[in-house]
Amino acid sequence: MADGIKCLVTGGAGFIGSNIVDALVVAGHSVTVADDLSTGNRAQVNAQAQFAQVDVLAAEFEHVFAEGGFEVVYHLAAQTDVMTSVEDPATDAQVNVIGGIRLLELCRKYGVRKVIFSSTSSVFGEPDYLPMDEGHPIRPLCPYAASKHAFEHYLHLYSEIHDLAYTVLRYANAYGPRQDPHHEGGVVAIFAYKILNGAVPIIYGDGEQTRDFVHVDDLVRANLICLERGDNSYYNLGTGIETTVNELVALLDELSGAKAEVEYAAGRRGEMRRLSLQSARAATELQWSPTVGLCAGVQSVLDYFKEN
């Protein structure tokens, strides 16, 4: 197995995807990246990976499969912005559901063994209890979360009908180096970038809403474990720790040495009030648990922006 496992990473020029690609390359696997660069960055793609600039909905996407001989597909390509999904739910579903089904059809046609899917904790909606485990009721608050959950069902169907294995990874609030500070989804990156550049972070709501921040390095490690484990199951990946947005800003101030002027704006529909995930299933079945604490993790983001 000199070339390792042949892997396709959709969305592999993005924040989490490019970090997964790097780790796969280091582990000796053969990697192809498919990304339309609508939000991804070509410069982030590992030089040892093959690259195809293509949309999952384009006819040309099949060429990638026809030439690749992939065993495992990491599916990260998605419409990920909550507010965009609220304003244009049809486009959100076109990319996240129809694009996903198209991917599964190509996996079936070209003999892929397994799909590892980057999902989201937002499928749960407002918590009945915290931290939320995998058995928590599913009540999405926005079209983005609904589309992600819909695709989870299709993964299960393809495993039942076509014996295509899958693992669903439901991330808490991912953060770390390479996160786009100009994209709504990444509050750590947005605030870090603004504070370092003397701009004003905007907090929607009172800032007492909580998030569970999980570092990209920990998420990458889980994704690599799932090459060989976690078939036909789904896992929460979080720290189980609630951090308020106000606490995050205070930590950024402390670590950066700046004192940010913060602006508060009206809260936004479709966003959860509180979040933390229990990851006991991942600990038991994948031998995974988070290792990067928030202080060290936030420092890694600040260092990244200072260097780039």
Secondary structure, DSSP 8 states (H G I E B T S, - for coil): -TT--EEEEETTTSHHHHHHHHHHHHTT-EEEEE---SS--GGGS-TTSEEE---TTSTTHHHHHHHH--SEEEE------HHHHHH-HHHHHIIIIIHHHHHHHHHHHTT--EEEEEEEGGGS-S-SSSSB-TTS----SSHHHHHHHHHHHHHHHHHHHH--EEEEEEESEEE-TT--TTSTT-HHHHHHHHHHTT---EEESSS--EE-EEEHHHHHHHHHHTTTS-TTEEEEE--S--EEHHHHHHHHHHHHT-----EEE---TT--S---B--HHHHHHT-------HHHHHHHHHHHHHH-
